[in-house]
Structures are given as structure tokens and as C-alpha cells.
Amino acid sequence: MTYEEYIKKDYEIDNDEQPYYIIDFIPCTPYQDDFLLYESYMEDNHEMDFAKKIASISLKLIYSYCCEVYFCSDYGERLRLDKYDVPEDVNIRNIGPEKLERLIKNVITKWSSSVSIFFKDENFSMVISRHFSVVLYDMPRKFEPIMKLLAEQEGLFLKYRVSGNGEFILI
């Protein structure tokens, strides 16, 4: 399956009903009303730490597995993107680890855009977006151990979202 076919299939599915994984900085689903205060604190003080950890995980995956990497932006991000010399909606896997790391960090900390890592042989994707959003769509269960290990190496948590109820289960 190509990335374009995968994206088309993904748009045809109701993602609210689909299970998926996330990489997160907390081990549970927060229920406290004051969690937003903590999340705001994390964004203000530890967002770059999180970005470095996700960049580290991403580079390990990119250079260990057969995958494609895509940068997707909204129109307003294109001007900023020009100085990084990274094309949009084109496989950028071969631009080098330094550019990929910088791009991932900027997506998490500055830009309203995303980086999608598409694992061609397994037909799943890892989508990195602004702030603390790292989602693994259609990841086969056989990848759980490696993803859990990579998350734990960085002091993060792999969680699974159960279909329909919004609950996350720590893996």
C-alpha cells in the first residue's frame, strides 16, 4: 500500500471509533479538573524536552525500518518552511537526521503542522503534531514491545485507546 492509498483509506474511517496508540508524558488518563493547569505548565516549561524525546524515538524508527516521512502543513506554515528547504507532501526520509530532528522539534514546539512516518511494510503511521500529540494509527500488536521500549527509554509512556470510549490503557 502506498502512503496516498493509506491516507485515502484513513479518511474513509471514523477515527472516533478506531483504536490507536499514543506516546504520552503521563501514565494514565487524567480525570482531575486541574489537569489543564499541569498540562499548561508542561507546555510552558517542558515542551522542548518532550520534542527532543520524540525526535529521538522517531529517528531510531526512521533509520531502523522501511518507512516514508511526510511533512504536512497548513498554508501559513509554508513561508517558515522555505528556509528549512523541506518539501511538503513528498517523502523526505532522505533529507538527513539533522533536518528531520529539527523539523520534528519545530512541529511539536512551534508550528501548526505535522510529520507523518508511514511504515510501508506494516501499513501503519506515526503522526507527530503540535504540543504533546503523538499518535500511532493501525500499529500492529507485534510493534507494541519495541514502541513501549523506545517510549520507556525516553521516560514516556505508550498507551492504547480503546474504541469508542476514549479510555487509554497503559501498555
Summary of the structure (lengths in Angstrom):
residues: 171
radius of gyration: 15.7
end to end distance: 27.7
largest distance: 43.9
contacts: 480
relative contact order: 0.21
helix: 43%
strand: 22%
